[in-house]
């Protein structure tokens, strides 16, 4: 069955176009929300990793614990060069 597009009422086309444009707008807003949610999740994961890293002992401290004094001294020298000296 072939459809003659000229016989379809203009009101149908207007309704279809309104629905189509509303659907496009809804899809766009939904995609932006999904991207924002993904970004929030990524930043939360990064924040968690940074907190974990900040609370972990330094390599020089771990070397001291393992009684590897040479590596501990090298690590402390590197920390001083990087401006990461421990307080106290």
C-alpha positions in Angstrom: 0.0 0.0 0.0 1.4 3.4 -1.0 0.6 6.5 0.9 0.1 9.7 -0.8 1.8 12.3 1.5 -0.3 15.0 0.0 -3.5 13.5 1.4 -2.3 13.5 5.0 -3.8 16.5 6.8 -1.5 19.3 7.8 -2.6 19.1 11.4 -1.1 15.6 11.6 2.2 16.9 10.4 2.1 19.7 12.9 1.4 17.3 15.7 4.1 14.9 14.6 6.7 17.7 14.4 5.7 19.0 17.8 6.1 15.5 19.2 9.4 15.0 17.4 10.9 18.2 18.6 9.7 17.6 22.2 11.3 14.1 22.0 14.6 15.6 20.7 14.6 18.1 23.5 13.8 15.4 26.1 16.6 13.3 24.7 19.1 16.2 24.9 18.2 17.0 28.4 18.4 13.4 29.4 21.8 13.0 27.8 23.1 16.0 29.6 21.8 14.6 32.9 23.5 11.3 32.2 26.8 13.0 31.5 26.6 15.1 34.6 25.8 11.9 36.7 28.9 10.2 35.1 31.0 13.2 35.9 29.8 13.3 39.5 30.6 9.6 39.9 34.1 10.0 38.4 34.9 13.0 40.7 33.6 11.0 43.7 35.9 8.1 42.9 38.9 10.4 42.4 38.1 12.2 45.7 38.0 8.9 47.4 41.4 7.8 45.9 43.0 11.1 46.9 41.8 10.8 50.5 43.1 7.2 50.7 46.5 8.3 49.2 46.7 11.3 51.6 46.2 9.0 54.6 48.7 6.3 53.6 52.2 6.3 54.9 55.0 7.7 52.8 57.6 5.4 51.2 60.3 6.7 53.6 58.1 5.7 56.5 57.4 2.2 55.0 61.2 1.8 54.4 61.9 2.7 58.1 59.3 0.1 59.1 61.0 -2.5 57.0 64.4 -1.4 58.4 65.7 -0.5 55.0 67.6 2.7 56.1 69.3 3.3 52.8 66.1 3.5 50.8 64.4 5.5 53.6 67.2 8.1 53.4 66.9 8.3 49.6 63.2 8.6 49.9 63.4 11.4 52.5 65.9 13.3 50.3 63.4 13.0 47.4 60.6 14.2 49.7 62.7 17.2 50.7 63.4 18.1 47.0 59.6 17.9 46.3 58.8 20.0 49.4 57.0 17.1 51.2 58.9 17.3 54.5 57.1 15.8 57.5 56.2 18.1 60.4 57.9 17.1 63.6 
